Amino acid sequence: MSVEAQPKKKNYPDHYRHAHRIAFAPLTFQAARIARDNGLLEALERSAEAGLLPAEAAAQAGISLYAARVLLEACFAADLALLQDGRYSLSHSGFLLLHDETVRVNMDFTQDVCYRGAFDLEASLKEARPAGLAVFGPWPTIYEGLTQLPEQALRSWLAFDHFYSSGAFPQALDLVFGLPTRRLLDVGGNTGKWALLCLAHDPSVQVSILDHPAQLALAGAAAQAAGLAARLDLQAMDLLDHARPFPTGYDAVWMSQFLDCFGEDDIAQLLRRGRRALAPAGLLYILETYWDRQPNPAARDAVIGTSLYFSCMANGKSRMYHSDDLRALVAAEGMRVEHDVQLGYHTLWTCRPL
C-alpha cells in the first residue's frame, strides 16, 4: 500500500483506539485484574453514581494513592470506570468484570494458566509445540503434567474446563440415555465429571474412561467419594498411540470437548478408533463449542481465544474448530451426523456409522 493510499488516523478514531488497546493489552489486562482482586472495583461499585476521588478509592481499597491513580486511569481507558468531575465510578463493563462468572473464569484462566507462557506463542506456532508450557514443567503437553501444576493454576484450569463443559451435560444426558445405553466409553474423560453424571443418572450403566493416568487419578478419587466406583472402569492410555485400539462393544462412545485438543490428522485417527469401539448399533457422540455456532460475538471471541491457549500451553497443534471442519472429518471416517442439537454454547452431534 502506498503512503498516499494508507488510511488517515484522524478518519478512523475508533479503529485507531482499538489498535492501541491491542498494543497495550497485556498491561491493561494486569491493571484490570489488580483492580478487581485488590478491591478497587468493589470500592467504585459501593460509591454508586456519586463516584470516588482517587484518595477516597485508595483508602477504601487499602492501596497507595499512586497505585489508585494509575489503576483508575487504566480502568477509565479500558471503559471499566467512568470519570466525571474528578470522581470515578464503575461502568457496566466494570460490573461484568467484577461479577460475571464467565468473565471471571476466563480472566483467572488467562492469568494463572496462560499469561506467562503466552510470551512464547510465536515459538509455539513455528515449532508446533506448546513452548509456553515450559514455565510450569518439561512435559510434552499440559495433560501429562496437569496434576503437577501449581495449586492456583490447577484450580483455574479445572474451573475453566468444567465451566465450558458441564453446562450442557444435563440436556445431553437425556439425549444419550433416551436410547438403550448399557456400556458407555468416555474417551478423554478428564476428571470424570461426565462419567459420574452418567453413573448417577442410570444405575445400570457401566462406564469406561480412557485418559492419561493423572486425569484418571482425579476421576477415580471423585468416583470413590461419590460411591460410584464399582461401575467405573479406568483405563490409562496414550490416546495418541494410534496403533493401540480402544476397547470395543460399547453402545455409546462419548467425546466431549475432546477432539479440539488435537490436530486434524490425530482427530481422524481418534474418530476411526472410536467408530471401531462401537457395538453394531452403537452411536458416537461429539460435544463441542464450535466458534461459528456461538450465540453472540462475545462467546465467539472467547472460543477463538481458547485456540491460543492450545497453541502455547496445551499441545501446540490443536484449536477450537469451525463446525464444517469437524463435519468433514466425521464424514471422511465413514459416519454421518444423524442428529445435530444446539445446547447453548455447545453443539451435540450424534454420529452413526454408514
Helices and strands as residue ranges (DSSP letters): G 9-11, H 13-23, H 25-37, H 40-46, G 48-50, H 54-61, H 65-77, E 81-84, E 87-90, H 92-99, H 101-109, I 110-114, G 117-120, H 121-127, G 131-135, G 146-148, H 151-166, H 169-176, E 183-187, H 193-201, E 206-211, H 213-226, G 229-231, E 232-236, E 250-256, G 259-261, H 264-276, E 278-288, G 291-293, H 297-309, I 310-314, H 323-332, E 335-343, E 346-353
